[in-house]
Amino acid sequence: MTHSEIVEKAVIFVKATLKNAEGGHDWFHIKRVFVNAIQIAKEEKVNVLVVSLAALLHDIADSKFHNGDENLGPQLAGEFLASLNMAPDLTRHVLKIIENISFKNSFSSSKGAPFTSLELQVVQDADRLDAMGAIGIARAFNYGGFMNRAIYDPEIMPKLNMTKEEYKRSNAPTINHFYEKLLLLKDRMNTVTGKKLAKERHQFMLDFLEQFYKECGNS
């Protein structure tokens, strides 16, 4: 199969699998990450097929929606890639990206030597960009509503030194998520293009928070 045929099969698979997904982790999230990844990949010497497949499959079964199971996503992605008879080395690389892309894996309880590759860095930047700016704000509040979390509670302060397990269990107000993750992403981008694109989105979030607190009477 050609590159485009493989990508098209992946698109069909992801659209079907995520048909009823939560709005911040649905097909449109995947599409945005894919577009971001291709844009960033143009400036990097990477295997574009690995980047494409990892971007398309990275949230095929987000553990947040599967009782914390971090193995299901790689398992489903692996089964799909096996159905296409993809080369074992390519499949392993894509699965390693899926296993290591998540922000939560940067917390202190992550074990072992971290996997790294330029392809992972590209897809990770692409995913992180979708957690920033206007889209990131919309996704944060959509997920907060989905989980029945408070929007804001001035009595509950953000927790900045969480372990991975604490981060996964957190049910803090959505505003806290800006300080616990979203505002940290700009300085954790990997690629030159990712860093450049992150600046505008980061500033948009700062402007939003300033207006938010103003309307809350906190400024």
N, C-alpha and C positions, 0 to 999 in steps of 0.2 A: 504493500500500500504506500501511497505517497504521503508526505507530511500533511497535506491538506485533508486527505481522506481520513487519516488517523485522528486529526483534530476534530473533524466533523463527527466522527463516531463518538468521541469523548463528549462533545457538546450535547449530542442526543442523549447519551447515558446520564450526564449530570442533570440536564433539564428534567428528565423523567424521575430521577432519584430524589431531587429536591423540589418536586412539584408542590408539596404542601409545607415547605420549610418556613420557619420564622423569617419575617421580612428582612432582617438584617443579615441573614445567612442563607439567602435564597439564590436562585440562578442569577439574579441581577448583580448580587455581590460578586459571584464568581466571574461574571462577564467583565465587571469593572476591574477586578484584579488581573484578569487575563489581558485586558487592554493595557493596563499599567505595566504589566510584566513585559509585554512585547515592546512597549515604548522604551523601557529601561534597557532591555536586551540589545537594542540597536546600538547602544554605546558601549557594550561589553562583549568580550570574546567568550561566548557561551554556546552550549548546545541548545539551540532554540526549541528543538522538539522536547527535550527534557523540561525546559522552562514552561513550554506551552502545556504539557500534560500535568506538571506539578501545579501550575496555577489553576487549571480546570478541575483537578481532583483534590485539592488541598483541604476542602471543607465538605467532602462527600458524606461524612458522618461525624460532625463536630461532637466531641465528647460531652459538651454542655447539654446536649439534647439526647444523650444516650447513657444516662446514669454514670457519667464520668469515665466511660470506657474509651481509653485512648488507643485501643488496638483495632477497633471496628473500622475506623476510617482507612488505615493502611491495608487492612484485610480486604475491604470492598474494592479499593483501588487496585490492589494486587490481582484480585480475581478478574477485574475488568481488563487489565493489561495482559493477563495470561490469555484471555479470550481473543486478543488481537495478535497473539504469538510475538510479543515484543521481545527484543533481545534482553537476556537476563541482566546484563550490566545496566542497561537503560532503566529497566524496571526497578532494580535495587536503588538506583540513584533517585528516581522519582519518589519511591517509598521513604527513603531517608529524608528527603525534603519535607514530605508530609508529616513525618514523625518529629521533625525539629523546627518547623516554621513558627509554632505558636509562641506568643509573648510569654505565656505562663512558664514555658520551659527555660526562661532566663532567670527564674527565681532560684533561691539558694538550695532547694531540695533536689534539684535536677542532679542526676548521678552520672558518673563516667565522663570520659573525654567527649566534648561536644563534636558532633559531625559538622563539617563545614565544606562548602563548595561555592564557587561563584554563582552557580545556578540557584542555590539556596538563597544566597544574598539578594539576588534579583527578585525572586518570588516573594521573599520575606519583605523586602521594601515595597513591592506592589501591594501586598496584603496590608501592610501597616499604613500605607497612604489611604486606603479605604476606611481606616479607623480614625482618620483626621478630617479637618475641614467641615464643610456643611454636611457631607455624607456621613462622616464620623459622628457628628452631633446627632443627626437623625437616627442612625443605627443605635447609638447608645441609649437614647430615650425609647426607641422602639423595643429594644431588649429589656430595658428596665420596666416598661409597661407589661411586657410579656411575662416577666417574672414577678409582677406585682410589687415592685420596689418603690420606695418613696423617691420623689424627684430631688428633694433637698431637705436636710435636717441639720440646722446649725449646731445642734448638740452632738452630732456624730462626726468626728473629725476624720479626714482621710488617714489611712494607715500606709506608710511609705516603705516599711521594711518587712513586708510579709514574706513568708515562705510560699512555695508553690501550693501547698495544701491549703494554707490560709486564703490565698488568692482565689482558689477554686471554690472554697466554701463561702466566700464573702457574699453578703446580701445587703451591702451598704447602699445608701442613696446614690442615684445615678450621677449627681454632681461630683461625688467623691471619686468616681471612675476617671474623671478628667485628670485628677492629680495622681491617681494610682497607676494609670496607664497612658491615657491619650496624650497628655502634655509631655510625657517622657520620650515619645517616639521620635521626635525630631532629632534628638541627639543620639539615637540608636540606629539611624539609617546607615546602610552599608555602602551604597554606590554614590558616585558623584551626582548622577541624575536623580536618584532618590532623595538625596539631601537637598537638592535644588527645588524639587517639587514639594518637599515637606515644609519649606519655609512659609509659603503663602498659606497653606492649610493650618499650620500652627498658629500663625497670627490671627486667622479667622476665629479660631477657638478662643484665643485670649480676648478678642473683641466681644465675642458672644458672652463670655463669663463676666466681663465688665458690665455689659448691658443687663445681664441676668441679675447680678447683685444690686445694680441700680434700681431695677424694678422691684426687688425684694426689700428695698429700703436699707441696704447694707453699705451704701457708699455716701 
